[in-house]
C-alpha cells in the first residue's frame, strides 16, 4: 500500500523518486507510515499530505480543533483501538459513525470499527499531529503507544504458489490476534482491551519457537497434558483463525492437513480462498485445540466427529461454529460452519425475492395448511429462506415446531428440536411427536426419505402448514423427485401449495463498480430481448482492496417461485415430465432462475458473468 501511495505522489508531482526511496528506507529501518516518514524528512507538509489524500480518496479533510466530541460517541471506540489505529470518533447519526483517520487506506481499521460497533463508518481525514493531540486530550495519558497505524507488510501470509492468487484482504486475515479465552470458551471483551501480540504466519516458527517440537507428539499423552502443551501460540493462532473468519465475512473455515503443510481456507461469498499455509508439524496441535474448543474426543482420530464452538465477542455478540472432523491421509480435516446470528437476514423482502414471486410466497405463507418446499443445492441459502419465513409467521397466536439437523439459529417463540439419528430421533420420529404437540406450523429441516415425506404430506393434509427443503435443481423437478421417492401423485397434488428454488449470486462491489460493455448477441443469448439488449446497462467490479480484488462483495438470492395452480396439479396427476410442468408454469407467469438473474443484471446488482455461471444449463 505504501509503495502504491508513493507512486501516486510521484505521478502527481508532489515528491520525487529519490525522496520516495529515502522515505521507504526510513520506513524499513524504523517502521511507521510512508506519509509520516515523508513529513519527518521534510519532503511534504502534514497539511499538504492531508489535502492530497482528501482529493485522492474523495474524503473530507477536517480540522479536529473545531470538534467537541460527545462522551457517548467517545465510548463507542476504546482507547486501545483509538491509539492502535490512530482514529478518533467524531459524531454518530443514526446507523452512521463518523471517524477521523490519518490513513484512509487502512481498510482493516475501518472493518474493525464496523465489526465492533455495528455502525456504518464514514471516514474523514485529519493530520497525524492533530489526531495525537485529540486522542491524548479525550482518552487521557501522554500519548503512549500512539504510533501510526501500519498496514500489514506486503508479502505477509502464505507464500503464493503457481496458479494461486492472493486477495488484497489476505494480509488482514493472516494476522492471528491474541484474544484470551474465558472459562466458558468465549472471547472476553475482544475489542475493549489490549489485543496483545500477533502471530505472523510467515514467521510462525520464530514466534512459536521450541513449542512446535513439543506439541508434535501430543497423541501419545493424556488429555490434561495435551491441554497444557497446546498452549499460548496455538491458542493464539486458533482464536485468530476463527475471529478473522468472522471479520472476513466467511461462511466456512477449512483446516486441511497435507504431507508438508496445513492449508487454511475461508469460503467467502461462496468461493474458497487460501488464507495461510502452516508448518505440517503443528497440525496435531491445531486440530487438538479446535477439538478441545468443540468438546470433542481428542484421543479419537479414526472416526468423524461433530461438535460446536461458541465464542463471545464483546458483551453482546455471540458466534457459533459448527465443527466437523474427518480423518484423512495426513491427519484430521476440520471444517467449521460459521453461524453468526448478526449476519442472519430474516426479512423476506431483503433476500432478493421480488415482484410476483414475493407476492406468491407471502400468499402461500398466509394459508392455514399445505406444504411449502424450498429447493436448491447445498449452500444456496435454503435455511436462511426458511428462517425468514418462520420469522414472518412467528406470532403469539400460533404454535411453531421445527425439526432441524442441526439447529443453526435459535428463535424466541419457536420450539426447535435437534435431530439425533444415533438415538432414534429422526425427522420422521420428530414429526410424529409434533402432531401430538398441537402445532399450527411445522418446519422440517430436510425431506430426506419416503417416511419423512409421507408424514410431512399427511400433516399438510390435516390442517397444518408444513415448510421444508429438498435437494433439487429447479422447482418443476421437485415434483418428479417426490414421485421418485414413492409419494403418490394425488398426495403431491393435494398437499403442495408452493415450490421455490433458489441460488446465491455474488453482488458487485460498490467500491469498484464500473460499466461493462457486453455484445448484444451475448445478451440475447443470455435471455434478454433485442430491445432490452440494446438498452440495458451492465456492470462489473474492477477489483479493489475492499472486495479482495474479486470485484464482488456479498451475495443475494435469485429465485424461481412456482405456486401449485390447478393446471400444474392436473399435470402432476397425469404424470407429466419436469419440462412439461416448467413450460406450463412459465405460461402461468412463473419467473425462472435465469429470468430472476436478468432482473438483477438490469438493477446493476450483479454481473452477466455471475448469472451465466449460476444458471448454466437453463
N, C-alpha and C positions, 0 to 999 in steps of 0.2 A: 504493500500500500504506500509505504514511504517513497519508494522509487518511482511509483506512478505519480504521486504528488510532485516529486522533484521534476519529472519530465514535463508536467503541466506548467510548472513555474518557469522552466526554461523556455518552453514554447511560447509562453505569454510574455517573455522578455523581462520577467521580474527578477530572476537571478541568472548567473552564468553557469556553465557546466562545471567550471573549476570550483565555484562556490558550492555547488551541489555535492561534488566529490569530497570537499572539505567537511561539509556537514555530515555526510554519510560516514566518513572516517571517525568523526567525533561520536556519532551515534553508536558505532561498533564498539568503541572503547568505553564510553560512559553510559550508553543507553539513552532513553528519552525519545520524544517525538522529533521527527525531522524538522517541523516548523519551529519547535522550541530551540533546537540547536542552531538553526539559521538566524534566529533572533539573538541568541547568545553571541554568535560570531559577528553580529552587526551587519549581516547581508540584507536584512529586511526588518522593518519595524513591526511591532505587535499589531498596531492599528492597520497597517498596510496588509499584513497577513490576514487579519480578520475580514477586511474588505474584500480581498481576493477570494477567500473561502466562501464568503457570502454569495458572491456572484457565481462562483464555480458550482456550488451545491444548491443554489436557488433558495437559500435560507436567510432569514433576517439577522442582521448584526445589531446587537443591543449594548447599551451602557448599563452595567449592573448597578451602578451608583444610583440610578433612577428608580430602582425597585425596592419596595418594602415588602418583605415576604411574610405571608400569613403563617403562624406557627403550625396550624393544621396541615398546610401544604408541606411544611418542613418535615413533619413526622412521617410523610409518605416514603421518604428515602433516608435510610440510616446513614449516620456519619461515616461509617466504614466504607460504604458504597460510594458516597459523595467524594471522599478522598481518593479512593482507588481509581475511579474513572474521571475524576475532576469534573463533576457535574453539579449543577445547582437547580433544585426545583423552584419554579417561579410562581406559577399560577395553575389553578385547576378550574376548568369549566365543563361541567357535565362529566362525560367519559374521557375528556382530553386533558392531559397533563403536559404543561409546557416546561421544558428544562433547558438550561443554558449549558453549552459544552464548548470546549476549545477545539475539539477534534470531531467534526461532523461525520468523518468517515468511519468512526468506531461504531459500526452497526451492532457489535456484540454488546456494548454497553446499553444501547437502546433496547435490544432484546431482553437483557437482564431486567431493565426497568419495567418493561411491559409485563414480563413474567412475574415479577414481584408485586407490582401494584395492581395489575389488572386493567390499567388505563391505556388508552391510545396516547402515544408520545409525540409531541411536536417539538422539534429541536430548533433552538436559536443559537447563534454563535456569539461568544464573548471572548475577551482576551484572557490569556492564562493568568496573568498577574491579578486581574480583577476577580477571577474565579477563586484564586488562592485567598485573597483578602476577604471575599464574601463568605467562603466556606469557614475560614477562621473566625469571622465575626459571628456567624449564626450557629455553628456547630461547636465552637469553643476550641481550646488548645492553641498551639502556637504554629500550626501548620505542619506538625509532624506527619510524616507519611504522605504529604502532598507532593506527588510526583506525577508527571504527565502520564496519562493512560496510554499504554503501549498496545498496539495491535499485535497479535501473535506473530512471531517471526515467520517470514516466508520460508516455505520448505518444512515447517513443523508438521508432525504427524507421520503417517505411514509413507514409506518410500513408494513412489509411483512406478509400477511395473508396466511393461509393454502392454498396450491395449487398455489400460486403466486410466481414467480421467479423474482428477481430484476436483471436488467442488470448492467454491470460494468460501463456504461456511465450514469447511473441514477443520480449519485452524482452530475455531472455537470449540468444535466438538472434541478435538483431541486434547483439550485441557481438562484432565480429571481432577476436579477440585476436592479438597479435603473437607467434607462435611461429616460431622460427628454423629453417629447413630445413637439414639436414645435406647433405653432398655426395651421399649416396645417396638423397636425396629424403625422408628421414624427419624427423619432428619430434623433436628431441633433448630427452629428459627434460622432456617438456612441462609437467609439473606440479612438477618439482623445482627449478626456478629461477625467477627473477623473470619474470613474464609480460609485462612491458613495457606499452606503451601500448595503447589500444584505438581502434578506428575506430567511431565512432558514425555510422551511416548517414545520419541526419538532417543531420549536419554534415560530410558527406564532402567536399564542395567545399572547405571551410575547412581540413580536415585535410590533404588531398592538395595543395592549393594549386596552384601553376603546373604541377605534374606532369601534370595532366589534359590540358592543351593539348598537352603534349609527346608524349604517347603516342597521340594521336588518329590520327597518320599513320604508324603503325608498319608498315602493309602495304607501304610504299614502301622499306623499309630491310632490310638483311641480318639474318640470324639473330642474330649476335653483338650488334649494336646494339639489336635488339629486346629481347634478354635484359637488357641494361643499363637500358633505359628502362622496362621493366615491372618496376620496382624496388620498393623498400620498401612504399609504400602499397598497391599492387596485390597484391604477395606477401602482405602482412598480411591483406588482405581475402579473398583466395583461400583461405589457410590457415584463416581464421576460418570461412568458409562450410563448408569440409569438416569441420573439427573439431566445430563446433557442430551439424552434422547428425548426427554420431555421438552426441553427447551428448543430442540431442533424440530419439534412437531412430528416426531416419528410415531408410527403405529406399531412397529415391531423392532426388537433387537435380536440379532443373530450372533451368537458366540460359537465359532466353528473351529475345532482343533484340526490341524493338519500335521504332517510329518515335521515340518521345520518352522511352523508359526501357528499362531492363533489369530484368526481373522474375525474382526468385529464389524458388523454391518448394521446400518439402520435402514428400515423401509420408510421412506419419506414420499408422500404423495403417490404411493403405490409402487415406487421403484426402490430397489435395494442399492445402497451406496456404501462403499467401503470407507470406514472412518479411521481404522487403525489396524496395524499388524503388530502383534505382541510376540515376545520370545516363546517358543514352544515349551520351555521348561517351567513356565508359570501356569500352564493350562490346568493342572490338577488343583492348584491353589485357588485360581479364579473360579473354577467350577464349584469347588467346595464352598467358597464364600457365598456364591449365589444360592447353592442348595441350603446352606445354613439359614440364609435370609428367608428362604421359602419354606423352611421347616421340613425339608426332605431328608431322607436317609443318606448320609454322605458315604456310608460304607457300601451301599448298593450301587454297583457300577455296571451290572449286567442287564438290568431291566429299565424300561422307560418309567419316568416318574412325572407327576404333575403336582404343582403347588401354587402358592400365591404369596406375593410380597406386597406389603402396604407401607408406603412412605408418607410421612407427614412433611409437607413443605410449608414452613412458617407455622402459623397458629390455626389457620382455617382450611387450608387446601390439603387434600389427600389424593394420592395417586396409587392405583392398584396395578400390579404387574402379574399377569397370568403366566406361570413358568412351566415349561415342558422340557424335559431332558430325554435324550435318546442316545444309547451307546453306538458309537461309530468306530471306524477302523483305528483312529488315533486318539480316541478319548470320547468324552460325552459332549454331544452337541446340545447347546442350550438355546431355546427360543423363548423370548419374553414378549407377550402381547401387552401393550400399554393401554390401560383403561383409565382414562383421565376424564372424570365427570365434568370438569371445567370446559372441556372441548366438545362435550356431547351436545349436539344440536337437536333439541327436542321440539322444534317448531316445524310442522309440516310445510308451512309456507316458505321456509328458508332452505329446503333441501334441494330445490331445483325443479320441483313439480310445478307446472304452470297451466294456465288456461283450463280447458275442458278436462284434462287429466286430473287436476286437483279437485275440480268440482265432482267428478265421478268418484274419486276416492272418498271425499268428505261425505257424499251421499251414501256410499256403502257403509261407512263407519257409523252413520246415524241409524242404520237399520237395526231392529231388535234381535235378529237372528240371521244365520247364514255363515259361510266361510269366506274369508279373505286370505289369499295367498300372495306372499312376496317372494319372487324368484330371482335367480341370478347366480353367477359363480361365487366361489369363496372370496371374501374380501371386497364385495361390491357395495357394502353398506346396508344389507338387508336388516340386520339387527337394529341399526340406527333408525331406519324407517319404522320398524315395529315399535320401538320405544317411543318414537314421536307420535305414532297412532295411539298408543296406550296413554301417553301424556294428555292427548286431546280427549280421550274417553274417561280419564281418571276424575270422577266426580263423587261427591259424598253419598249419592243415592244409588251407586252401582257397586257390585262386588266383583272384583277382578282377581283372577288367579292365573299364575304363569308357571310353566314347567320349562326350565332352561338348563342347558349343559354347555358351560357353567353359567351362573348368574353373573352377568358382566357389570351391571349397574343396579343399585337398589333404589327403589322409589317409595316414598311415603304414600300409604293408601293402597298399595298393590301387594297381594300375597304371593311371594315368589318362592318357588321350590326348586332346589338344585337337584337335577337328576344324578343318581349314582347307580349305574348299571351293575356294579360289582356286588351290591347288596340287594338287587332286585327292584330298585326304584327306577324303573324305565319311564319313558314318555307315556307309554300305554298305561302303566300302573298309576302314574300321577294323574292321568286323565280320568281314570275310573274313580279315583278318590275325589277329584274336583267335583264330579257330578253329584256327590253326596254332601258337598260343601255349599250348596245353594248359590252357585255362581251366576252372574249375568254375562260376563265376558271371560273367555278363556284364551290364553296365548300359549301356544306350543312352540318351543324354540325351533324345531325342525321336524318335518314329516319324513321319517327315515324308512319306514316299512309298512306293510299292509295293515298290521294290527293297529299302529298309531293312526294311520289314515282313516281306517274304518271307524274307530272310536270318535275321532275328531269330526268326521262327517255326521255320525249319528248325533253327536252333541249339537251340531249346527242345525240338524233337522228337528230337534226337540226344544227349541226356544232359546238357544244360546248363540251369541256372536263369537265365532272362533277365528283367531288370527294365527297364522303360522308361516313358515318358509319352506321352500323346496328348491333343490338344485336343478334348474333347467336353463336353457339358453334364451328362451323368449316366453312370452305369455301364452301364445297358442300351443306351444309344445308342452305346457303344463298339463293340459287335458290328456294328451297321449301318455304322459308319464304316469298319471293316476290310473289310467286304464291298464297300463302295463303292470302296475302294482297288483292288479286284480280287483280294483273297485268297479262295481257295476256302472255302466253308463248312466242309468236313470238316477243313481245316487249322486254322481258327479253333477249332472244337470240340475238336480233338485237342491243341492246344498251350496254350490259355488255361486257367489254373488259378484266377485271381482278378482281378477288376477293382475298383479303389477310386476313387471320385470324391470330390472334396473342395472345400470353400470355407473362407475365413477370415472369422471374425466378430469384432467388437470386444468386448473384455471390459469390464464395468462397472468404473469407477474405484472402488477400495476406500475412498478417502478421502472420497468424497461419495455413496456408495451409499445409496439410500433406497427404501422400499417404494413400489410404484406400483399404483394401483387400475385394473384393466382390466375392462371389462364382460364378463360371462360369454359373451354371444353372439359377441363378438370372439375370445375364447379358443377357443370351439368351432369357429368358422370357421377358425382357425389350425391346428386339428388335435387339440386336447385333447378328451377325452370330457367329458360333462356332469359326471360325478363329479370328474374331475381339475380341471375349470374352477372348481368350487366350492371346492376345497381348495388349489389351487396359489397360492403367493405369488410375485408378480412384482416385479422391482426395476428401477431405472434409476439413472443417475448424474445428480446435480443439477448438476454442473459446479463445478470448483474450480481453483485455480492448478496443482495437481499434474497435472491432465489437460488443461490448456489450455482449461478451460471447455467441453469437449466431452462430459463425462460418461463417457468411455471411456478406458481406458489398457491397451495391449497387445492382442494378438489370439490366438485359439485356433481350431483347426480343427473343422469338422463334417464327418462322413464318411458315405459310402454305400458299404459294402463288400459286393461280390457274388461269393461263391465260385461257380465254374462247376460246379454239381452236375449229375448225369446228366439231370435234367429240362430244365435250361437248354441243355445240349448238344444234346438232341433237338430243341428249339425252333430252335436255330441251324441245324441240318441241314435243318429243314423250311422255313427262310426266314421265320420269324415276325418280326413287327414289334417295334419297341422297346417299345411299350405292352404287348404280349402278354408279352414277356420280363420287363418290370417287374412286372406283375401276378403272374406265376409266382414271381418272386424274392421278392416280399413275402410270398406264401403260404408260401414255404420259410424265412421268418424274416429276410429282409433288412430292415435299418433304413434308410429313405430319408434324404436330407439334411434334410428337414423334421422327421422323427422325431428325428434326432440333435440338431437345433436345439432341439426341445421339451425334450429331456433337459437341455440346457444352461440353459434358462429355469428348469426345476424346481430345478436346482442353484444358481440365483442367480448364474450366471457371466455371462450376457448378458441383453439386454432383448428384449421382444416385438417392438419396432420393428426391431431389428437382424436377428432371424431372419426376419421378414416381408420385409425388404429382400434378404437373402442368398438366400432360397429362393423369390423371387417367381415365380409361374407353376406351382409344384408343386400 
